[in-house]
Amino acid sequence: MKFRASQVFKTKVFMTSLANATAFTTYAVYYISQLGLNPFELLLVGTVLEATVLIFEELREWLPIRMAGGCRLLPGCW
């Protein structure tokens, strides 16, 4: 059975999106049911998570260009 590259890509994107949606939903349910966070605390947790992702994504883009060793110093850098 052969698959076209577009089929493989679309399947990968779908599975990744499904996994992300499931994980974030599970986290939200856990935060509410087990930790008993109120809406303001949930807002703070979400803000910190998003800010952390933003900062580290920007660092990943910025560091390989400006470091003397180049891209070899960061794992997963291309």
C-alpha positions, -999 to +999 in steps of 0.1 A: +000+000+000+015+033-011+006+067+004+011+100-012+031+126+007+001+149+010-019+121+027+009+114+051+013+151+059-025+156+065-026+125+087+003+137+107-012+172+112-046+157+121-030+133+147-009+161+162-039+184+165-060+157+181-032+149+206-028+186+215-065+192+219-068+161+241-039+171+263-051+206+268-086+194+276-073+169+301-051+195+317-081+219+321-103+192+336-074+182+360-068+218+371-105+223+379-114+189+394-083+179+413-066+212+421-098+232+426-085+263+407-109+292+402-113+310+369-087+337+378-061+311+388-068+292+355-062+325+337-029+329+355-018+293+347-027+298+310-009+331+308+023+317+323+022+287+300+017+308+269+044+333+279+068+305+285+062+290+251+065+324+234+098+332+252+114+298+245+103+298+208+118+332+204+150+321+221+152+292+197+149+315+167+173+341+181+201+320+197+214+299+168+221+330+146+240+350+173+259+322+191+295+317+181+291+279+178+261+283+156+233+258+154+254+229+167+249+240+203+212+236+204+195+202+202+168+200+176+181+230+157+181+230+119 
